[in-house]
Amino acid sequence: MRRMRLSRRGILTVVGTLLLLPLFPSEKKKTHAPLPRSERKEFVVSFSPYRPVLHPHVASRVDEAQLLTALYEGLVTYDPYDLHPIPALAQHWSVSTDGLTWTFYLRDQIFFQNGDPITAETFQQSWLNLLNPEWNVPYASFLDAVEGARAYRSGTTADSHTVGILVEGSDKKTLVVKLAYPAGHFIQMLCHHAFAAVHPTQLASVGTLHARTASASAHKPFHPIASGPFELQQMQADRVVLRVNTRYWDRDALALHAIVALIAQDPAARDAGFNDGSIHWISGALEHSSLQDAATLQIVPLLATEYLCFKTAHEPTCNATLRKALLLATPVEELTARYLFPARTLVTPFTGYPVPPVVHEYNPARARALLAEAKIGGKTARTPLKILVSDTEACRALALELQKAWTALALAVEIWAVRPETYREYVQDEKYHVRIVSWVADFADPMAFLELFRKGSKTHSTGWTHEEFEALLTRAGAEPHVLRRWELLAQAERILLQEAVVLPLSRLHALHAVQRRTVRGWYANVLDVHPFKFISLQEEIKVNLDS
């Protein structure tokens, strides 16, 4: 997922201006009594200027994920304060002692916005659609722990009945999921929008949406049949408007009657709207110097890393010696000096996760010697290395630094800059050798990062494979003890770094402006997920100091 970059200087300026503003809001989690419908309010948010795709099996942008918290719901959802899974369309669940069987018991009287019932069969069909090999969607491999899921999504078998997603009970209110091996992160993963209830008539829409270009989708917006607290009222070129889903099971607990998401706004108008209070939240692109109230700024550290990634599926970057030489010639300390928190590892450190010992050596002479020893030259040296980047000032500057360092090795290097809104369409392209990635974890576990390099994963775009790496991931999946599991995953990450597949650059932050005096239920968190269901507005209390 793409995130906005903040320079080291920019963050330090903000922090200095705000006199050490806390990274997390001081507001404590509160519960709210249901509001009468007459008192519900309209919430206005400004997102990045890209037309969202509102199908949970296709959407991958951060802004899309945020809107999907309003339109769809799964078996479980995130607690807005600390992100632990809480019941949603499933009222409760149980796990077998061996961790291989998960049983979910759905609520009574749950419906889509059009009145069609939501049952365990709805989830079975939704998840099998996610696994459909015809669609080839990125989140399908997240279900690989489920019995038969990997064989089905890869086309090894065409029989969906071999997948361990089962419906029980004559009322079809019980979903049983059988795993091939224990997966400690399974319940956290199910909070992701990809596992929400999708209406049966809209499952096949994945094919059309996944194949569209950004420009085509702008003219043919998808109108979802909601299973979540809000439904789509209108989608225009500059905004998406949602209203309460009157069929939603927990509708009486909602504090908002509508959500207006502005998606193509002039920055000056956006900032003016926030300063006068008509916009409640700015997410994404933000000019902090324009804020009249510094206390509205939220700088949130994320489970996220920006890194350099090599395409290893073809020449010349399939050669590990070449990759190692390129990294030896890269002035990592100089490159990462622009960031507030440089990264030395791919996985954002978790408490108890054994961080792999990594030292980035800058040694151009050794790089040239490696190339000479491996006899890398001639045609290989003349074949341009192509760096794929999003066409932004920050990405171009980074790419130019890499180009400078690598051309000093007598290698040809080209920069391939594409529009930010179309960048993800080129990820699987065979024309580039290196790309710059900004990745935000989809769930709070090291596997959210290592999954990107697992053989067969739909999020794996490098082509790199390593037998020991795969074996460690398999062992970790079967390890019930968390710390021992993380030790195995750390060993796998060490191999990834030693093989020079990636070069971590920075830990990422999200930057938001939130009307803290009136907005409640919005909490800073490391996944940058803020479910609309829990957001409310209250009147600002003004004190007359002259009285």
C-alpha positions as CSV (number, residue, x, y, z in Angstrom):
1,M,0.0,0.0,0.0
2,R,1.3,3.4,-0.9
3,R,1.9,6.0,1.8
4,M,2.8,9.7,1.7
5,R,6.5,10.3,2.5
6,L,7.6,12.7,5.2
7,S,11.2,13.9,5.1
8,R,13.4,13.9,8.2
9,R,13.5,17.7,8.1
10,G,9.8,17.9,7.6
11,I,9.0,15.8,10.6
12,L,11.5,17.5,12.8
13,T,10.0,20.9,11.9
14,V,6.6,19.6,12.7
15,V,7.7,18.2,16.1
16,G,9.5,21.4,16.9
17,T,6.5,23.5,16.0
18,L,4.2,21.4,18.1
19,L,6.5,21.3,21.1
20,L,6.8,17.5,21.3
21,L,3.2,16.7,20.3
22,P,2.5,13.1,21.4
23,L,2.5,10.5,18.6
24,F,-0.8,9.1,19.9
25,P,-3.9,10.9,21.0
26,S,-4.6,11.4,24.7
27,E,-8.2,10.5,24.3
28,K,-9.1,7.3,26.0
29,K,-11.4,4.7,24.6
30,K,-15.0,5.5,25.5
31,T,-18.3,3.8,24.8
32,H,-21.2,5.8,23.6
33,A,-25.0,5.3,24.1
34,P,-27.0,5.1,20.8
35,L,-28.0,8.4,19.5
36,P,-31.5,9.3,18.3
37,R,-31.5,9.4,14.5
38,S,-32.3,13.1,14.6
39,E,-29.0,13.8,16.3
40,R,-26.8,11.8,14.0
41,K,-24.4,14.0,12.0
42,E,-22.5,14.1,8.7
43,F,-18.8,13.4,8.7
44,V,-16.5,14.9,6.1
45,V,-13.1,13.4,5.2
46,S,-10.6,14.4,2.5
47,F,-8.7,11.5,0.9
48,S,-6.0,11.3,-1.8
49,P,-7.2,12.3,-5.3
50,Y,-7.7,8.7,-6.7
51,R,-11.1,7.2,-7.6
52,P,-11.5,4.3,-5.2
53,V,-12.4,0.8,-6.2
54,L,-15.0,-0.4,-3.6
55,H,-14.8,-4.1,-4.0
56,P,-13.1,-5.8,-1.1
57,H,-11.5,-8.5,-3.3
58,V,-9.8,-5.9,-5.5
59,A,-9.2,-2.8,-3.4
60,S,-5.6,-2.3,-2.2
61,R,-5.1,1.4,-1.4
62,V,-5.2,2.7,2.1
63,D,-8.0,5.1,1.3
64,E,-10.0,2.3,-0.3
65,A,-9.5,0.1,2.8
66,Q,-10.8,3.0,5.0
67,L,-14.0,3.4,3.0
68,L,-14.5,-0.4,3.0
69,T,-14.7,-0.3,6.8
70,A,-18.0,1.5,6.3
71,L,-19.4,-0.5,3.4
72,Y,-18.5,-4.1,4.4
73,E,-18.2,-6.2,7.4
74,G,-16.7,-9.6,8.1
75,L,-16.9,-12.2,10.8
76,V,-14.7,-10.0,13.0
77,T,-13.6,-6.4,13.0
78,Y,-10.9,-4.2,14.6
79,D,-11.4,-2.7,18.0
80,P,-10.8,1.0,17.1
81,Y,-8.6,1.6,20.1
82,D,-6.1,-1.3,20.1
83,L,-7.0,-3.3,17.0
84,H,-7.7,-6.6,18.7
85,P,-10.4,-8.6,16.9
86,I,-14.0,-8.1,18.2
87,P,-17.2,-9.8,17.1
88,A,-18.9,-8.4,14.0
89,L,-21.2,-10.5,11.8
90,A,-20.0,-13.5,13.9
91,Q,-21.4,-13.2,17.4
92,H,-18.7,-15.5,18.8
93,W,-16.2,-18.2,17.8
94,S,-14.3,-21.2,19.1
95,V,-10.9,-22.8,18.4
96,S,-10.0,-26.5,18.7
97,T,-7.2,-27.4,21.1
98,D,-4.8,-28.2,18.2
99,G,-5.6,-24.8,16.6
100,L,-6.7,-26.4,13.4
101,T,-10.5,-25.9,13.5
102,W,-12.1,-22.5,13.9
103,T,-15.9,-22.4,14.3
104,F,-17.8,-19.1,13.8
105,Y,-21.4,-18.6,14.9
106,L,-23.2,-15.9,13.0
107,R,-25.7,-13.5,14.4
108,D,-29.4,-13.8,13.8
109,Q,-31.1,-11.4,11.5
110,I,-28.2,-10.0,9.5
111,F,-28.8,-8.7,6.0
112,F,-27.3,-6.9,3.1
113,Q,-28.6,-3.5,2.3
114,N,-31.2,-4.9,-0.1
115,G,-32.6,-7.2,2.5
116,D,-31.0,-10.5,1.3
117,P,-29.8,-12.6,4.3
118,I,-26.1,-13.0,5.2
119,T,-25.3,-16.6,6.2
120,A,-22.3,-18.8,6.6
121,E,-22.8,-19.8,2.9
122,T,-22.3,-16.1,2.1
123,F,-18.8,-16.2,3.6
124,Q,-18.1,-19.6,2.1
125,Q,-18.9,-18.2,-1.4
126,S,-17.1,-15.0,-0.8
127,W,-13.9,-16.7,0.3
128,L,-14.0,-19.2,-2.5
129,N,-14.4,-16.3,-4.9
130,L,-11.3,-14.7,-3.4
131,L,-9.5,-18.0,-4.1
132,N,-10.8,-18.3,-7.7
133,P,-7.7,-18.8,-9.8
134,E,-9.4,-17.0,-12.7
135,W,-9.3,-13.7,-10.8
136,N,-5.7,-13.9,-9.6
137,V,-6.3,-11.3,-6.9
138,P,-3.5,-10.3,-4.4
139,Y,-5.1,-11.3,-1.1
140,A,-6.0,-14.9,-2.1
141,S,-2.8,-16.4,-0.7
142,F,-3.6,-15.0,2.8
143,L,-5.9,-18.1,3.0
144,D,-3.2,-20.6,2.3
145,A,-3.3,-21.9,5.8
146,V,-6.8,-23.3,5.1
147,E,-6.9,-26.9,4.0
148,G,-6.9,-27.2,0.2
149,A,-6.9,-23.4,-0.4
150,R,-3.5,-23.2,-2.0
151,A,-4.2,-26.1,-4.4
152,Y,-7.5,-24.6,-5.4
153,R,-6.3,-21.0,-6.0
154,S,-3.3,-22.3,-7.9
155,G,-5.5,-24.4,-10.2
156,T,-4.0,-27.7,-9.0
157,T,-7.5,-28.8,-8.3
158,A,-10.8,-27.4,-9.7
159,D,-12.9,-29.0,-6.9
160,S,-13.9,-26.2,-4.4
161,H,-15.2,-28.9,-2.1
162,T,-11.7,-29.8,-1.1
163,V,-11.2,-26.4,0.5
164,G,-11.7,-26.5,4.3
165,I,-14.4,-23.8,4.4
166,L,-17.6,-25.5,5.5
167,V,-21.2,-24.6,6.3
168,E,-23.0,-26.3,9.2
169,G,-26.5,-26.3,10.5
170,S,-29.9,-26.2,8.8
171,D,-30.1,-22.4,9.4
172,K,-26.6,-22.0,7.7
173,K,-25.4,-19.9,10.6
174,T,-22.2,-21.8,11.5
175,L,-19.0,-21.5,9.5
176,V,-16.3,-24.0,10.1
177,V,-12.8,-23.3,8.8
178,K,-10.2,-26.2,8.9
179,L,-6.6,-25.2,8.7
180,A,-3.7,-27.3,7.3
181,Y,-1.4,-26.0,10.0
182,P,-1.9,-23.7,13.0
183,A,-1.8,-20.0,12.1
184,G,-1.4,-17.7,15.1
185,H,-2.3,-14.7,13.1
186,F,-5.5,-16.2,11.5
187,I,-8.1,-14.3,13.6
188,Q,-6.2,-10.9,13.2
189,M,-6.1,-11.5,9.4
190,L,-9.8,-12.0,9.2
191,C,-10.3,-8.3,10.2
192,H,-9.0,-7.4,6.8
193,H,-11.6,-6.2,4.2
194,A,-10.8,-9.1,1.8
195,F,-12.7,-11.5,4.1
196,A,-15.9,-9.5,4.4
197,A,-19.3,-10.6,3.3
198,V,-19.8,-9.9,-0.4
199,H,-23.2,-10.2,-2.1
200,P,-23.4,-13.3,-4.3
201,T,-24.4,-11.3,-7.3
202,Q,-21.3,-9.2,-7.1
203,L,-18.6,-11.9,-6.8
204,A,-18.0,-12.1,-10.5
205,S,-17.4,-8.3,-10.7
206,V,-13.9,-9.0,-9.5
207,G,-12.9,-10.0,-13.0
208,T,-13.9,-6.7,-14.6
209,L,-12.6,-4.6,-11.8
210,H,-9.3,-6.3,-11.5
211,A,-8.6,-5.9,-15.3
212,R,-9.5,-2.2,-15.5
213,T,-7.1,0.5,-15.8
214,A,-7.4,3.5,-13.5
215,S,-8.8,5.7,-16.2
216,A,-11.4,3.1,-17.1
217,S,-12.6,2.6,-13.5
218,A,-13.1,6.3,-13.2
219,H,-15.9,6.1,-15.8
220,K,-17.4,2.8,-14.6
221,P,-17.6,3.0,-10.8
222,F,-18.6,-0.1,-8.9
223,H,-21.7,0.2,-6.7
224,P,-21.5,-2.3,-3.8
225,I,-24.4,-4.0,-2.1
226,A,-23.3,-3.2,1.5
227,S,-23.0,-5.7,4.3
228,G,-21.5,-3.0,6.6
229,P,-22.9,0.0,8.6
230,F,-23.1,2.4,5.6
231,E,-24.2,2.1,2.0
232,L,-23.2,4.0,-1.1
233,Q,-25.5,6.9,-1.9
234,Q,-23.5,8.5,-4.8
235,M,-20.1,8.4,-6.4
236,Q,-19.1,11.5,-8.3
237,A,-15.8,12.7,-9.8
238,D,-14.9,14.7,-6.6
239,R,-16.6,12.8,-3.8
240,V,-18.1,9.6,-2.5
241,V,-21.2,9.9,-0.3
242,L,-22.3,7.2,2.1
243,R,-25.5,7.0,4.2
244,V,-26.6,4.7,7.0
245,N,-27.4,1.1,5.9
246,T,-30.9,0.7,7.5
247,R,-30.6,-3.1,7.2
248,Y,-27.4,-3.1,9.3
249,W,-27.7,-5.3,12.4
250,D,-26.1,-2.6,14.7
251,R,-27.5,0.5,13.0
252,D,-28.9,1.9,16.3
253,A,-25.3,2.3,17.6
254,L,-24.2,4.5,14.8
255,A,-23.5,8.1,15.6
256,L,-23.2,9.4,11.9
257,H,-26.0,9.6,9.4
258,A,-23.7,10.2,6.4
259,I,-20.1,10.2,5.3
260,V,-18.8,12.5,2.6
261,A,-15.3,11.5,1.3
262,L,-13.8,14.2,-0.9
263,I,-11.4,12.6,-3.4
264,A,-10.4,15.3,-5.9
265,Q,-10.0,18.5,-4.0
266,D,-7.9,21.6,-4.5
267,P,-5.3,21.7,-1.7
268,A,-6.1,25.3,-0.8
269,A,-9.8,24.6,-0.6
270,R,-9.2,21.4,1.4
271,D,-7.0,23.2,3.9
272,A,-9.4,26.1,4.2
273,G,-12.3,23.7,4.7
274,F,-10.4,22.0,7.5
275,N,-9.5,25.2,9.2
276,D,-13.1,26.5,9.2
277,G,-14.3,23.1,10.6
278,S,-16.3,21.9,7.6
279,I,-13.9,19.1,7.0
280,H,-13.3,16.8,10.0
281,W,-10.4,14.7,8.9
282,I,-7.7,15.0,6.2
283,S,-6.0,11.7,5.3
284,G,-3.0,11.4,3.0
285,A,-1.6,14.5,1.3
286,L,-1.3,17.3,3.8
287,E,0.5,20.5,4.2
288,H,1.0,20.8,7.9
289,S,2.1,24.5,7.8
290,S,-1.4,25.5,6.6
291,L,-3.0,24.2,9.8
292,Q,-4.3,26.9,12.1
293,D,-4.5,24.6,15.1
294,A,-1.3,22.6,15.6
295,A,-3.0,20.2,18.0
296,T,-5.0,18.7,15.1
297,L,-1.9,17.2,13.5
298,Q,-1.5,13.5,14.1
299,I,1.9,11.8,13.3
300,V,1.4,8.1,13.6
301,P,4.1,5.5,13.4
302,L,3.0,2.4,11.4
303,L,3.8,-1.2,10.9
304,A,5.3,-0.2,7.6
305,T,8.6,-0.1,5.7
306,E,9.9,1.6,2.6
307,Y,12.4,-0.5,0.8
308,L,14.2,-1.2,-2.4
309,C,13.2,-4.5,-4.1
310,F,15.0,-6.4,-6.9
311,K,13.1,-8.3,-9.6
312,T,15.0,-11.6,-9.5
313,A,12.9,-13.5,-12.1
314,H,15.1,-12.4,-15.1
315,E,18.5,-11.1,-16.1
316,P,20.6,-9.5,-14.9
317,T,19.1,-9.1,-11.3
318,C,18.6,-12.8,-11.0
319,N,22.3,-12.9,-10.2
320,A,22.8,-12.6,-6.4
321,T,26.4,-11.4,-6.9
322,L,25.2,-8.5,-9.0
323,R,22.6,-7.6,-6.4
324,K,25.2,-7.7,-3.6
325,A,27.6,-5.5,-5.6
326,L,24.8,-3.0,-6.3
327,L,24.1,-2.7,-2.6
328,L,27.8,-2.4,-1.7
329,A,27.9,0.5,-4.1
330,T,24.8,2.2,-2.5
331,P,25.5,4.9,0.1
332,V,22.8,3.6,2.4
333,E,23.6,6.0,5.3
334,E,23.4,9.0,2.9
335,L,20.1,7.8,1.4
336,T,18.4,7.2,4.7
337,A,19.6,10.4,6.3
338,R,16.5,12.0,4.7
339,Y,14.3,9.9,7.0
340,L,13.5,10.3,10.6
341,F,13.6,6.6,11.3
342,P,15.9,4.7,8.9
343,A,15.2,1.0,8.6
344,R,17.8,-1.8,8.8
345,T,15.3,-4.6,8.5
346,L,12.2,-5.3,6.5
347,V,10.0,-6.4,9.4
348,T,9.0,-3.5,11.7
349,P,10.3,-4.7,15.1
350,F,7.6,-6.3,17.4
351,T,8.2,-6.7,21.1
352,G,9.9,-10.0,21.5
353,Y,10.8,-10.3,17.8
354,P,14.5,-11.1,17.4
355,V,15.8,-8.4,15.0
356,P,18.2,-9.9,12.5
357,P,21.8,-8.5,12.9
358,V,22.4,-6.5,9.7
359,V,25.2,-4.2,8.8
360,H,25.0,-2.3,5.5
361,E,28.6,-1.9,4.2
362,Y,29.4,0.9,1.7
363,N,32.3,-0.3,-0.3
364,P,32.3,0.6,-4.0
365,A,35.8,-0.9,-4.5
366,R,34.6,-4.3,-3.2
367,A,31.5,-3.9,-5.4
368,R,33.7,-3.6,-8.5
369,A,35.8,-6.5,-7.4
370,L,32.7,-8.7,-7.0
371,L,31.6,-7.8,-10.5
372,A,35.0,-8.6,-11.9
373,E,35.2,-12.0,-10.0
374,A,31.8,-13.0,-11.3
375,K,32.8,-11.8,-14.8
376,I,29.8,-9.5,-14.9
377,G,30.3,-7.1,-17.8
378,G,30.1,-6.9,-21.5
379,K,26.4,-7.4,-22.6
380,T,25.2,-7.5,-19.0
381,A,26.9,-4.1,-18.2
382,R,25.4,-2.6,-21.4
383,T,21.8,-3.9,-20.6
384,P,20.2,-1.0,-18.7
385,L,19.0,-1.7,-15.2
386,K,15.5,-0.1,-15.0
387,I,14.3,1.4,-11.8
388,L,10.5,1.6,-11.5
389,V,9.3,4.5,-9.4
390,S,6.2,6.4,-8.7
391,D,6.6,9.8,-10.4
392,T,6.9,11.9,-7.3
393,E,9.6,14.3,-6.3
394,A,10.8,12.0,-3.4
395,C,10.9,8.9,-5.5
396,R,12.7,10.5,-8.4
397,A,15.3,12.0,-6.0
398,L,15.9,8.5,-4.5
399,A,16.1,6.9,-8.0
400,L,18.6,9.5,-9.1
401,E,20.9,8.7,-6.2
402,L,20.8,5.0,-7.1
403,Q,21.4,5.8,-10.7
404,K,24.5,7.8,-9.8
405,A,25.9,5.1,-7.5
406,W,25.4,2.3,-9.9
407,T,26.6,4.0,-13.1
408,A,29.9,4.5,-11.2
409,L,30.2,0.7,-11.6
410,A,30.1,1.1,-15.4
411,L,26.6,-0.2,-15.5
412,A,23.8,1.4,-17.6
413,V,20.9,2.5,-15.4
414,E,17.5,4.0,-16.5
415,I,14.7,5.4,-14.4
416,W,11.1,4.4,-15.3
417,A,8.7,6.9,-13.6
418,V,5.0,6.2,-13.9
419,R,2.0,8.1,-12.6
420,P,1.2,7.3,-8.9
421,E,-2.3,6.3,-9.7
422,T,-1.2,3.7,-12.2
423,Y,2.0,2.5,-10.3
424,R,0.5,-0.7,-9.0
425,E,-0.4,-1.8,-12.6
426,Y,3.3,-2.2,-13.4
427,V,4.3,-4.2,-10.3
428,Q,4.1,-7.6,-12.2
429,D,5.7,-6.1,-15.3
430,E,8.8,-7.8,-16.6
431,K,10.4,-4.6,-18.0
432,Y,12.0,-3.3,-14.7
433,H,14.7,-4.7,-12.4
434,V,14.4,-2.6,-9.3
435,R,11.5,-0.8,-7.6
436,I,10.8,1.3,-4.6
437,V,8.1,-0.1,-2.3
438,S,6.1,1.5,0.5
439,W,4.4,-1.3,2.3
440,V,1.9,-1.1,5.2
441,A,1.2,-4.4,7.0
442,D,-2.3,-5.7,6.5
443,F,-2.3,-7.3,9.9
444,A,-0.1,-7.1,13.0
445,D,2.3,-10.0,12.5
446,P,5.8,-10.5,10.9
447,M,4.2,-12.6,8.3
448,A,2.5,-9.5,6.9
449,F,5.9,-8.6,5.6
450,L,7.5,-12.0,4.8
451,E,4.3,-13.1,2.9
452,L,5.5,-10.7,0.2
453,F,8.4,-13.1,-0.6
454,R,6.7,-16.5,0.0
455,K,6.7,-18.7,-3.1
456,G,3.2,-18.8,-4.6
457,S,1.9,-15.8,-2.7
458,K,-0.2,-13.4,-4.7
459,T,1.7,-10.5,-3.2
460,H,5.0,-12.0,-4.3
461,S,6.3,-9.9,-7.3
462,T,10.1,-10.5,-7.2
463,G,10.3,-14.0,-8.5
464,W,12.8,-14.9,-5.8
465,T,12.7,-18.3,-4.2
466,H,14.8,-20.0,-1.5
467,E,14.3,-23.5,-0.1
468,E,15.5,-22.7,3.4
469,F,13.4,-19.5,3.5
470,E,10.3,-21.5,2.5
471,A,11.1,-24.3,5.1
472,L,11.4,-21.7,7.9
473,L,8.0,-20.2,7.0
474,T,6.5,-23.7,7.0
475,R,8.0,-24.5,10.4
476,A,6.9,-21.2,11.8
477,G,3.3,-21.9,10.7
478,A,3.3,-25.1,12.7
479,E,5.0,-23.6,15.8
480,P,2.3,-22.8,18.5
481,H,4.7,-20.9,20.8
482,V,4.8,-17.2,19.7
483,L,8.4,-16.4,20.6
484,R,9.7,-19.6,19.0
485,R,7.6,-18.9,16.0
486,W,9.1,-15.4,15.7
487,E,12.6,-16.7,16.0
488,L,12.0,-18.9,12.9
489,L,10.5,-15.9,11.0
490,A,13.5,-13.8,12.0
491,Q,15.8,-16.5,10.5
492,A,13.8,-16.3,7.3
493,E,14.1,-12.6,7.2
494,R,17.9,-12.8,7.7
495,I,18.1,-15.0,4.5
496,L,16.1,-12.5,2.6
497,L,18.5,-9.7,3.6
498,Q,21.6,-11.7,3.0
499,E,20.5,-12.7,-0.5
500,A,20.2,-8.9,-1.3
501,V,16.7,-9.2,-2.4
502,V,15.6,-6.1,-0.5
503,L,17.2,-3.0,0.9
504,P,15.2,-1.5,3.8
505,L,15.2,2.3,3.8
506,S,12.8,3.7,6.3
507,R,10.0,3.1,8.8
508,L,6.9,4.9,7.6
509,H,4.5,7.2,9.3
510,A,1.0,8.4,8.5
511,L,0.1,12.0,8.7
512,H,-3.4,13.1,9.5
513,A,-5.3,16.2,10.5
514,V,-8.2,15.5,12.8
515,Q,-10.6,17.9,14.5
516,R,-9.8,16.5,18.0
517,R,-12.2,18.9,19.7
518,T,-15.2,17.4,17.9
519,V,-14.2,14.0,16.6
520,R,-14.5,11.0,18.8
521,G,-13.7,7.3,18.2
522,W,-10.7,8.1,15.9
523,Y,-7.6,6.6,17.4
524,A,-4.1,6.5,16.1
525,N,-2.9,2.9,15.5
526,V,0.0,1.1,13.7
527,L,-2.2,-0.2,10.9
528,D,-3.7,3.2,10.2
529,V,-7.3,1.7,10.2
530,H,-10.1,3.9,11.6
531,P,-13.4,2.1,11.3
532,F,-16.2,4.6,10.5
533,K,-18.7,2.6,12.6
534,F,-17.0,3.9,15.8
535,I,-16.5,7.6,14.8
536,S,-18.8,10.2,16.2
537,L,-19.0,14.0,16.4
538,Q,-19.8,16.1,19.4
539,E,-20.4,19.8,19.7
540,E,-17.3,21.9,20.6
541,I,-17.5,23.3,24.1
542,K,-16.3,26.9,24.1
543,V,-15.4,28.7,27.3
544,N,-16.0,32.4,27.6
545,L,-12.9,33.6,29.5
546,D,-14.4,37.1,29.9
547,S,-17.2,36.0,32.1
